Amino acid sequence: MSVKYVPVIWNRTKFVYDAVVLATVGAYLGIYIYIAPMFQTVTRPIDWDIYKAQAFGTCVFFLLTFILCIGPLARLDKRFLPLLYNRRHLGVITCVLAYFHVDNILGWYNAFSPINRYVSVFIVNTSFDRFLGFPFEILGVFALLILTILAVTSHDFWLHFLKPTLWKTLHMGIYLAYALVVAHVALGALQSAAGPFMTTAVGASVALVATLHLLAARKEHLFDTQQNTMDDSDTWMDAGDPKDVPDKRARIISITDDERVAIFRNGKKLSAISNVCAHQNGPLGEGKIVYGCVTCPWHGYQYRLEDGKSPPPFTEKISTYRLKLENGRLWLNVKALPPGTYVEPTVSPIMAEGS
């Protein structure tokens, strides 16, 4: 969290994350450009400039595939949550690499053309009525446009300006960009690919993204369809044994298909807050209590348990909920209170701190 907007709020984790990404990208490009050409089996060797364009293009495709896998992987296994922390940096790096790909392609194929190389993309091939020979370059242009918009608006300034819901909707455009990139590759590079390797790699990548999303969706659906007992007034929901809530952690309760509550325990005190972080809708219930505040596992935003407010000078706030203990059971009032409403924590005398 930061009191004011800065280009990047650097810390050790971000330095390490970016260093690993850049080292991996550098190694991939180096192997593709300098080592792979040694194993060519074609009669006429592929030009080095073509290899550069292919290297940047394939790197962008695999990075996009990886980016789209991070979300469902984090939903399926919490050990992948660290990958979410700096995912926006990964997206910006991918966008920059896409521009290198475009620059190499246009620089090679339009080196001696009398037509402006940018204009040529739109006028040289207009065979929109056929599958083979379709102007796949246009698909790449639209994909690059989307990636550029997402990269430019990735900063927290735009998140606060557009508000989380609209910002998240805008950034769902990554799926459209990926579909355009897949079509761009399928109608372009794969049509002249030597051997089945690239076709298999692209097909496997798309299948991996689809499978992970389906598995994550199934897990979320099963969680949301769990039935909890309600009292006669349909106001209080049985939230289970208070001893099942781990200290400094939370138990997540699904109230409706699109509303979840995180019940946290801090020693003997129990409090319930919205499971949705006000920053990027991260799952607060998968975070933990740090310095007395619930800390979002995605980007570290913090909230006080008793009122759902971020500690000063921050102004974020989330909804709170009432709890009560009855006959050794914990009950949750399913009616959300306005964000920032103070609720006295429920004290359970049967639990020891740190148990």
Buried (B, 14 or more C-beta within 10 A) or exposed (E): BEEEEEEEEEEEEBEEBBEEBEEEBEEBBEEBBEEBBEEEEEEEEEEEBBBBBBBBBBBBBBBBBBBBBBBBBBBBEEEBBBBBBBBBBBBBBBBBBBBBBBBBBBEBBBEEEEEEBEEBBEEEBEEEEEEEEBBBBBBBBBBBEBBBBBBEBBBBEBBEEBEBEEBEEBBEBBEEBBEBBBBBBBBBBBEEBEEEEBBEBBBEBBEBBEEBBEBBEEEBEEEBEEEEEEEEEEEBBBBBEBEEBEBBBBBBBBBEEEBBBBBBBBBBBBBBBBBBBBBBBBBBBBBBBEEEBBBBBBBBBBBBBBBBBBEEEBEBBBBBBBBEBEEEEBBBBBEBBEBBBEBEBBEBEEBEEEE
